[in-house]
Amino acid sequence: MEVFYTAKSFSGETKSGQAKIKDERELVEQLRLEGFVLTSFKEMSEEKSLNVDIKFLDRFFGIPIKEKMMFARNLSVMISSGLPLSKSLQNITMQTRNKKLIDVLQSICDDIQTGTSFADSLVKFPNIFDELFTNMIRVGEISGNLEEVLGILSDQLEKDNALIRKVRGALVYPAVIVVAMGLVGVVMMVYVVPQITSVFKDLNATLPASTQFIISTSNAMKEQWYLFILGIPVLGIFAKFMMTTDIGKKSMGIFVLNLPVIKNIVIKVNCARFARIYSSLLRSGVSVVESLQILSRTITNYYYKKAFIHAISDVQKGVNLSKVIFEEKKVFPILVPQMIEVGEETGKTEEILGKLAEFYEQDVDQLTKNLSSIIEPVLMLVMGVVVGFFAISILQPMYGVLENIK
């Protein structure tokens, strides 16, 4: 059978994870050889029967991270005040305004009242409560420190929310410029180009390929405008859907790690998230291997996912995580394995990783502040190329017509 267990060493260190065993005695013996005493365990077989299918629309409409952060924080406060879990969830449900979250919390309350564990009820909503959330809740339930784990979770979500806001804020200016360029382009193609190109038709002038391309595009936008209007949202939905598939995630991961400016931000954001999540999991009592398994399914970038999967097999063989991370130079700066190595030697990995996360979060903050000034000349260059192409395509045949008249 497969079980989820927690154990403590004689020095007070907490450990948890999954194991395949024949019976409880085998697990006790395995842990005793490692210097740990079994404190609790639970069979995992019942989880496999849970319905964890993600509905199609749920892939596009989730619950904001800020809502989940407040949920974890409020639940932690209520439980630490002595309220039972079911009553705490009912109180939060009444205070919540997000209709989707209300439906989810009501379903969780119903499950808990029928005897289902809190973690098992969360597993039914994988698009809202990811594996990091559910596994930390499971550890908190089994070890009896649910309020402490919820506090750690809320801190983790708060840091994630801050990182996301910084990156999104830095991309607002470039996005506005791109949208404005698109609108100007549409006006030019629909209203200006037809008036200019009507002259060419009257003179029967021979047009270069670039001019023919602009005229064909302009005619298509005027005559089949509905296809363009429908095409934009359809393309957006398709892109969103592709980002939920393995192929889409892999392609995007490879793409962003090869962009000159974006690459540094992506690396530092993922390193900050790795350090923060790994530290939170270790503080909650999750084992190293189980933490890496959760990270491999939480961090979505293809290269980082691959690095964590590789690390799992090496760590199980007894290799230190710092040595494994050191080999992944493409995605982890040298500072990361060095800090992990210090943590392994001093026994303060959680504390050191927390400081490492703060370092990279501050670095991301500085990079995002400078992002607009870096992207601005690139956008100006792109605008210059587009305007130049348009001007040459329109003016070149005009000069040809004037030459023929002379």
N, C-alpha and C positions, 0 to 999 in steps of 0.2 A: 504493500500500500504506500501511497505518497502522503506525507504529512508536512504540516507547517509547524515548526517548533520554536521555542525560546529556551535559552539556557543561561546559567551564570557560572562564572569561574570563582575560585576561592578568593580571588582578589576583588571580586565585585563586578567584573566586566560582564556586560550583557551581550548575548549573541542570539541571532535568530536566522531562520532560513528554511529551505525545503529539503526533504530527504526521502528516498525510497527505501523502505525497510520491510522486514517480514512481520515484526511485532515491536512492542514498546521496549522489550529487553534489549533488542539489537541496537536501538537508538541510544539507550542509556549507556551501553557499552562503548559505542562509537564516541560519544561525548566525553565519557570518563577518560578515554585514552588521550583526548585533546585537552584535558584539564577542566572540563565543564560538567555541571550538574543540570540535568533536565528539570525545568520548572513547569512547562506546559507544552502540549502539542495538540494538533487538530488534524483530522483526516481531510484531504483535499478533494476526494472523489466526488463529493456532493456539488462542488462548484462546476463541474463539467456539464451538469444538466441545466445550468442556468441559461436563460435566454439572453445572449449578448449580441444579438443581431443589431446592426446600426441601420436605421431607416434611411432611405435615400435623401430625404429633405434634411435630416439631422446632420448630414455631412456638410451642409451649407450654413445652417443656423444653430449655433451652439449657445452657450451661456457665457457672458463676459467673465474674464478672469477676476475682475474686481468683485463680482457677485460671489464667486466661489471663495475668494479671500475673506469676505465679510461673513460668509456662512461658517467657515472653519473657525474664525476668531470668535464669533458670537457663541458657537457651540462649545468651544473651549471654556469660555467664561461661565456659561450656564452649568456645564458639568462640574467644573471646579467649585461652583457655589453649592453643589449638593443636589441639583435637579437630576432626575433619572433621564436617560437618553431619549426615550420616547416623548416625554413631556418637553424636553428641550427642543426636539425637532418640531413638535406641534407649535411651540411658541415662535420659533423662527419662521415657520410656514405662515403664521398669521401676520408677521411683520414684513414678509417679502412681497414685493410688487411685481416681480417678473413672473408672468403667468406660467411660462414653461418650467421655471424652477419650482413654482408652487406645485404643479402636477407631479414633478419628480419627487419632491419631499413628501408629498402625500402618499405616493407609492412606497417610498422607503419606510414611512411610518407604519403602513399596513403590513409590510413584510416583517418588521421588527416585532410587531404585536402578535404575529403568528409564529414567532420563535426563530426567525432568520437572523443571522448575525448582521451587524451594521456593514461590515466589509462585503459580505455576500449580496446585500441589497444594493450596494453601490456598483458592484460588478455588472449589474443589469444595464447600466448607463455608461458604457465605455467612452462615448463621445463627449461626455460631460466630466466624468471622474476618471482620469486616466490611471494607468497602472501604478504610477508613483503615489497617487492619492489613496487608492484602495489598499495597496500593500502597507503603507504606513499606518493606515487605520487598523488593518489586521494585526499588525505588531502591537499597536496601542491597546487593542481589545484583549489580546492574549496575555500581554505583560501587565495589564491593569493600570497603565498610565496614559489613558486615552486623551485626557485633557492636555497633558504635556505634548503629546504627539500632534494634536490639533494646533497647538500654539506654534510648533515648529513648522507645520504645514502652512499656516497663515503667513508666517514670516517669509517662507519660500515663495508663496504666491505673490506676496507684496513685492519682493525683489524682481520676480519675473514680470510683473505688471509694470514696474518702473523701467525695466530694460526695453520692453515693447513700446512704451510711450516715448522713450528717447529716440528709438530708431524711427518710429512712425513720424514723430515731430520733425526729424531731420529730412524726411522724404516729402513733406508737404510742399515746400517751395518748388522742388523739381517737378512734382506732379502738377502743380498749378501751371507752370510754364509749358509743360507738354500738352495739357488740355487746351490751353490758350492757343498754342501753335496748331493743334488739330482743328479748332473752331475756325481760325483764320484760313486754314487750308481749305476747309469745306466751303466757306463763303467765296473764296477765290475760284474754286473749281465749279461751283454751281452758278454764280452770277457774273464773275469777271471774265473767265476764260471763254464762255460762249460768245460774248460780245467781241472779243479780240479775234477769235478764230473764224468768225463769219467773214472777215476780210479775206482770209486765205481761200475760202470757198469761191468767192466772187472772182478772184484772180487766177484760179486753177493752178496755184503754185505747188511745186514739189516740196513736200515737207520732210524734214529729217525724222529719224525714228523717235527721238525724245519728244518732239512736238506731237507726233501721232499718238504716242503713249498718253500724254497729258490730255489731248482731245478725246481719246477713247474713254479715259477714266472720267472726264467731265461729263460726257454723254451718258455713261452708265449711272453716274450719281444722280443725274437729272431724271432719266427715264425709269430707273429701277431704284429709286430712293428708299422704298420700303424694305428692300433686301439689306441695305446698309443699316437701317434703323433696327431691323430684327437681328442682323448679324452681330452687332456689338454685344447685346446681352447674352446671345447664344454662345459667342466666343468666350465671354467672361465666365459663364456657367461651365463650359467645357474645360477651361483652364483650371477653375476651382476643383472640378471633379478629377482632373488629371493629377492635381496635387495631393489627392487622397490615395492614389495608386502607387505601387512600388516603383514603376517605371518613371512616373512623374517626379517623385521624390528624389530618385537617383539622378535624373537629368538636371533638376534644379540644384541639387547639392554640388554636382560637378561644375555647373555653370557659375554659381556665385563664388566658388573658391578659385576661379580663374579670372575674375574681374579685378583689375588693378586696384581701384579704390575700395570697392565693396568687400574685397577679400579680407582685409585687416579687420573690418568691423565684424564680419561673419565669424572669424576665428576667435576674436575676443569675446563676442556674445556667447558663443558655444562653450568657451573655456570658463566663462563666468557661471553659466548655467550648470556645467559639469561640476565645478567646485562646490557650488551652492547646494545642488541636489545630492551629490555624494556625501557632503558633510551632514546634510539633514537626515539622510538614510542611516548613516553610521550613528548619529546621535540618538536616533529612534531605536537602535538595537538591531538593525538589519545587517546580515553578514556581508562581507566584501563581495563574494560571488553573486549573491542575490541582488546586491546594489548594482553591480555591473549589468546584470540581466535586465533590471528595471531601467537603467540608463540607456541600454541598447534599444529599448522600445519607447523611451521618452524623448530622447534627442533625435530629431527627425533627419538631420543632415546625413547623407549617405556615407561620407567618409568617417564621420564620428561613430555612426552605428556600426560600421565595419570594424573600426578600431576597438570598440567595446566588446564586440563578439569575439574578436581575436584575443582580447585580454582575458576573457572568461576562461578559455581553455588553458592559457598559460598560468593564470593564478591558481587554477585547480591542480596544476602540476607542481605548485610550490614556488613559482617565480614571483618575485615582488612586483607589485603594480607599477612602481616607479620605473623599473627596467623595461616593462612592456610599453609604457607610455613614451619612454625615451626613444623607442624605435619608430614611433608615429610622428616624425618630424614635420610632416606636411600639414598636420592639423593641430599639433600641440607645440607651442613655443618651449624653449629649453627650461624656462622658469617653472613650468608645471611639474615635470618629473622631479626637478630639484626640490621643490617644496614638498611633494609627496614623499620623497626619500627622507627628508628631515622629519616629517610626521611619523613615518614608519620607525625611525630610529629613536625618537623621543616618546612615542606613544600618544602624541597629541595631534593625530591626523585631522580630526574634526575641526579643532580650533585653527590649525594652520590653513586648512582648505577654506574656512570661513573668511580668513584674512585675504587669501588669494582671490576669492570671489569678489571681495570689496575692491581689491586692486584693479581687477579687470572691469568691474562696473564703473569705476571712476574713469578708467581709460576709455571705455565706450562713451561715457558722457562727454569727454573732451573731443573725441573723434566726431561724434554726431554734431557737436557745436560747430566744427570746422567743415562739415560735409557740404553745406550750402556753398561756401566760398570755393570749394574744390570742384563741385559739379557745375557751377555757373559758367566758367569758361568753356567747359565741354558742351553745354547746351548752346552757348553762343556760336560755337564752331559748327554744331549740327544745323542750327538755324541758318548760318551763313551758306553752308553747302546746299541746303534745300532751296533757299532763295536764289542762289546762284544758278542752280540747275533749272529752276523755273524761268528765270530771266533769260538765260541763254536759249532755252527751248522756244520761247516766244519771240525774242528779238532776232535770232538768227534767220528765220524765214522772212522776217520783215526786211532785213538788209538785202536778202536775196532778191526780193521783189523790187526793191528800189534800184538795184544794180541792173535788173532786166529792163526797167523803164528807161534808164539812161542809155 
